[in-house]
């Protein structure tokens, strides 16, 4: 589980690109951009590209056989902040993102001694990239799922970049990150780390 030291904030970033490593990924580039600001706020960060693992379909903590979701889940449990970085595909979060949300659903029934679901007390940040419209919708969809599972959302806790509609430029092709994107990311990172520290010092009330 995550450290009880409020000054130690751990982040795990789940990159939900459809491209396996080592292919270039704008979702990973965006996650690394977010990490830069999270580290500046004092957080320790670890990155996972989900498509490199076999995440079986289902809504159980462990689907057996070759399911590697339990490895990723342990990293989430050890973290104080979850960063979910997704591309936009056909106006929606990637299918990998949806798979992650479905697997997180199992932890609604995994509770601590106070009856709180396992993810309650952790903070979520969402980052989105795409060369089509829809970033706000994607953020809303992902945040709703994460909040349902128990994650808390910091003020202005998301960041995104979208190129011109029907364009061909990707985030990882940019020579320089636009200032507006960078300042938005910095605010999301600062607020997420601040909220994570507060929640480590003062837990949510018991559920029973």
N, C-alpha and C positions, 0 to 999 in steps of 0.2 A: 504494500500500500504506500501511498505518498508520504513523504516525511512530515512530521508534526511541526518542524521548525518553520515558522511563518516566513522567514527570510529566504528559505529554499523553495523556489517555485520550479516545478518540472513541467515541461511541455512535450507532448508527443504530437507530431504532425502526420496526419494520414493523407497522402497524396492519392487522389482517386482518378488519376489519368487512366485512359484505356491503353496507353503505351507501356510495355514492359521496359525495364532497364536493359541496356543503357541508352535507349532512345531519348532524344531531347523531349522535355515535357514542359509546357508552359505552366501547368498546374504545380509542378515541382519548383520551377523558377519563382512562381508567386509565393509558394510556401517558404522558400529560402529568403525571399524578400521580407516576409512577415517575421521569420526567425531573427533577421538582423535587428529588427526593432524590439522583439521580445528579449533578445540577449542584452540590448541596451538598457532595458528595464530590469535586468538582473535575473532573467530566467535561464534555465538549462534546457536545451532543446535536442530532440531526437526525431529523425525523419523516417517514415515508412512508406514505400510505394506499394500500395495494396495489391496491385495486379501482379506483383512478383510472388505473391503468396496464393495458395489455394484456399479461397474463402468459399466454403460450401454453401449452397442455398439452404435456408431454413431459419428458424427462430429459436434455436436452442443454443446454449452456451458452447456446447461441443457436439458437432454433428457426427463425430467418429471418423473412422477410416483415415483419409489423408487430410482431413480438415485442419487448416493452420490458423483459423481464427483465434483459438485459445492463446496462441503466442502473442497475437496483436492485442487481444483483450488484456493480457497481463500488463502490457506496456501502458494501456489506458488506465488501468487500476493504479499503477505506480505513479501516474502523472496527476498534476493539479489542473492542467489546462489541456484540452483537446483542440487542435487546429484541424479542421476539415477543409481541404483544398480541392475544389472540383472544377472541371471544365463545364461549359454549357454545350449540350448536344441536343439538337432539335428543340431548343427552348427549355430544356429540363436539366437537372443535375445528371451526371453520368450514371450509367447502370451500376458501376462500381460503388458510387456514393450510396445509391439505393440499397445495395447489398449490405454495406456497412451499417446503415440505419436499421435494416431488418435484423441483423445479428445483434445490435445493441439492444433491441427490444426485449431480449431474453433477460436483461438485467433489471427489468421492472420488478421481477419476482425474486431477485437476489437482494436480500436486505441485511442490514447490520442489526446489532442487538437492540437498537432503538426503533427498528422497523423502517428505517430509511432505505430506499432503493440504492443500489451500489454506486450509481453515478451522481446522486444528490450530493452537492458540496463541491462538485467539479465545475469548471468554467469552460464554455465552448466559444471558439472563434471560427468564423467561416471566411474563406477567401475564394473568389470566383474569377475565372478568366474565360474569354471567348471572343470570337469575331462576329458575333451576332447579338441582337438585343436579348434581354431577359435576365440580367444579373440580379435585379431586385426580386424577381419572382423566385429565382433559384435560391437566393439567400433566405427568403421567407419560407420556402419549402423545407430547406435543410434545418433552419433554426427551429421550426415547429416540431420536426421529428426529434431533434436533440433535446428540446425543452420537455417534450413528452416523456422522454427516457429519464430526465432528471437533471440535465445540465443547466447551469445558470448562464445567462447572456449578459455581458457587460454593456454599458452604454456605448453606442456606436461600435459594436463589437464585430464588425465585418469590414472587408475591403474587397475591391474588385477592379478589374480592367477589362474593357471591351473595345475592340477595334471597330472601325466603320462596318455597318451592317453589310453582309455579303462580301466583306473584304477578305484578304488573304494573309495579312500580317498577324503574327502570333506574339504573345507577350514576351516569349524568350528571344524574339528577333529585335526587340527594342534596343537601341543604343543607350538610351537613358530612360529611367522610370519617371513619368510625369510627376511634377511636384505635388499636384493634387492627390494622386494615388499614394505617394510616399507619406504625405501628411495625414491622410486618412488611415493608412496602415499604422503609423506611429501612435495615433490616438487609440485605435483598437488594441494595440499591444499594451500600451500604458494602462488602459482601463481594465484589460483582462488580468494583468498581473496584480493590479491593485485589488480587484475583486477576489482573486484567488487567495491573496494574503488575508483579506478580511474573513473569508469563509474558513480558512484554516484556524483562525483565532476564535471564531464564533460560529459554531455549527448551526444548521437549521434545527428547529425543534423536533423532538421525537415524534414519530408517527403513531406511537401507541403508548 
